[in-house]
């Protein structure tokens, strides 16, 4: 015989689960939980609904939507309390989503200590992974936290001759002069190189 303790009013379900009655009614509208109606129209929830509600709340805490939680719960029977094997089948479906969430959190943990492509350019690593805020070309926000890969050569600012790079250091004694033809005059104002000293040739002597 069914005991009165196997059925909960919406107030009892709210008190034990920690959710407001308005949230439980919303879950019922979405088909996440189910209630029977008394002759007077009052809701009576199976006691196993407590586990369903706990599952929904846990799903939301790890980033699952109500739609994802509902898709998993549709694997369970509605007319009776699910057994351990049925809950395990739901957990297997859910575990893939949890693993993806854990991977996202691990990636966030690693990247927060370095350049995240937000445009602050305040860390030394920013000049390497986000030179001149190249990540802004991909959109707004912290691009590397949003899933973009750090800057590559293709992300460097483009000059007329290709990606802008640092030039080699000039040799000691002044900047290197660009190559030019022998018959090409130096630019106005440019320093001229000193002429080579002329060596006199020996005079021929008579025999």
TAZI-V454875 format. One record per residue. N is the residue number from 1. SS is DSSP state (a for helix, b for strand, c for the rest). PSI is psi in whole degrees, -180 to 180 (* if undefined). NEAR is the number of other C-alpha atoms within 10 Angstrom. Layout:
# TAZI-V454875
n->(N/N)
ss->(SS/SS)
psi->(PSI/PSI)
near->(NEAR/NEAR)
This chain:
# TAZI-V454875
n->(1/2/3/4/5/6/7/8/9/10/11/12/13/14/15/16/17/18/19/20/21/22/23/24/25/26/27/28/29/30/31/32/33/34/35/36/37/38/39/40/41/42/43/44/45/46/47/48/49/50/51/52/53/54/55/56/57/58/59/60/61/62/63/64/65/66/67/68/69/70/71/72/73/74/75/76/77/78/79/80/81/82/83/84/85/86/87/88/89/90/91/92/93/94/95/96/97/98/99/100/101/102/103/104/105/106/107/108/109/110/111/112/113/114/115/116/117/118/119/120/121/122/123/124/125/126/127/128/129/130/131/132/133/134/135/136/137/138/139/140/141/142/143/144/145/146/147/148/149/150/151/152/153/154/155/156/157/158/159/160/161/162/163/164/165/166/167/168/169/170/171/172/173/174/175/176/177/178/179/180/181/182/183/184/185/186/187/188/189/190/191/192/193/194/195/196/197/198/199/200/201/202/203/204/205/206/207)
ss->(c/c/c/a/a/a/b/b/c/a/a/a/a/a/a/a/a/c/c/c/a/a/a/a/a/a/a/a/a/a/c/c/c/c/b/b/b/c/c/c/c/c/b/b/b/b/c/c/a/a/a/a/a/a/a/a/a/a/a/a/a/c/c/c/c/a/a/a/a/a/a/a/a/c/c/c/c/c/c/c/c/c/c/a/a/a/a/a/a/a/a/a/a/a/a/a/a/a/a/a/a/a/a/a/a/a/a/a/a/a/a/c/c/c/c/c/c/c/c/c/c/c/c/a/a/a/a/a/a/c/a/a/a/a/a/a/a/a/c/c/c/c/c/c/c/c/c/c/c/c/c/c/a/a/a/c/c/b/b/c/c/b/b/c/c/c/c/c/c/c/c/c/c/c/c/c/c/c/c/c/c/c/c/c/c/c/c/c/c/c/c/c/c/c/c/c/c/c/c/c/c/c/c/c/c/c/c)
psi->(138/129/152/-20/-12/-8/137/139/167/-31/-41/-40/-40/-43/-40/-34/-22/8/153/154/-32/-38/-39/-38/-38/-42/-39/-40/-35/-8/15/-33/162/143/151/164/137/177/-34/2/10/149/141/117/139/147/-29/-12/-27/-39/-37/-44/-42/-39/-44/-44/-41/-39/-42/-33/-29/11/5/147/166/-31/-41/-41/-42/-38/-37/-40/-21/-12/-14/150/149/-24/-10/170/132/148/179/-40/-39/-38/-35/-37/-36/-42/-35/-40/-40/-30/-33/-41/-38/-42/-41/-39/-41/-41/-40/-42/-38/-40/-40/-43/-42/-41/-22/-25/-7/-158/130/6/32/-13/3/-34/32/-11/157/-36/-21/-37/-23/-46/-16/61/128/34/47/-25/-21/-24/-20/-11/-172/166/-178/94/-35/-23/-24/0/-11/150/151/162/140/-175/-34/-16/-7/149/136/128/-178/-22/19/-165/138/127/162/138/159/151/143/148/160/141/2/171/146/138/134/152/139/163/159/-32/8/125/147/160/149/136/-9/145/132/145/146/139/151/140/142/127/119/141/146/141/145/139/147/142/*)
near->(3/6/6/8/8/11/19/20/16/19/15/15/22/18/12/11/17/11/15/13/15/11/11/20/17/12/17/13/11/13/13/22/22/19/19/13/10/9/7/6/8/12/17/20/20/20/17/16/21/17/13/21/20/13/16/22/16/13/18/13/10/12/12/17/13/16/11/15/20/17/15/20/20/12/13/17/11/15/8/11/15/15/10/8/9/14/14/11/13/17/14/12/12/17/11/11/16/17/11/11/15/13/12/14/12/11/14/16/12/9/14/11/10/13/24/26/28/17/19/12/18/9/11/10/14/21/15/15/24/25/19/15/19/19/25/16/9/11/8/12/14/17/21/21/19/13/12/13/13/18/19/12/12/10/19/20/14/12/9/6/6/10/13/12/11/6/6/7/8/10/8/7/6/7/9/11/7/5/6/9/7/7/6/7/9/12/8/6/6/8/8/8/6/6/6/6/6/6/6/6/6/6/6/6/5/4/3)
